Amino acid sequence: MDRESYQNDISDLEWDVLKIFMPPEKFDGRPRTYQFREILNGVFYVVRTGCQWRQMPHDLPPWQTSYHYFRDWKINGVWEKINNEMRKMVRADQKKTKNRARL
């Protein structure tokens, strides 16, 4: 990443969880210009700040690229899979916390 980070950029820990949901690299065709982590930073910038796609900062991937992946992942169920996995992780953590409290 060759830019100054934003407050809402995903952390290394968050990336470790999210990267398993990203599509694999294609072996044919044009290589990726932007890494998925940066695309996610662009998507989360819009979601967290409420700005319009066209108002994304210029040091993030182009808004068209971020929006394309946001929409593609919505259609293909990637966001739903991420949400389901995160919910499982939170529930497992809450269960551990409850069990510790009983001891």
Steps between C-alpha positions, in 0.01 A plus 500: 500500500660823383262740666428636844243280670147607581342445839256251348759288311480133591757374746734207442281286726184595309677429170603155625130421552373660180760379251369142509180628336675673212489337156819323391742665259418424137782347301380622163428854398622827638670507842324688779578867523371536858529259789177381660603648834511847342167440327349403835648816652319696227171319557524543877589869458169555318301284742648653815501865389177495301656686209401438141711259298621783278621688808754236603850639560725476196770302680264202535415284197269675251141514613391300195732214598390499864134519403540222242639261762248613765214419262657180367558369852142591594359309202727200564421480872848591625370766743245254635773238556717757677208607719415140591861422591535815708177420684633152580825647629319751723265235638789263572684781677192589704455136598863483617450819702184362663672174586793687657259710705342186647832368628 
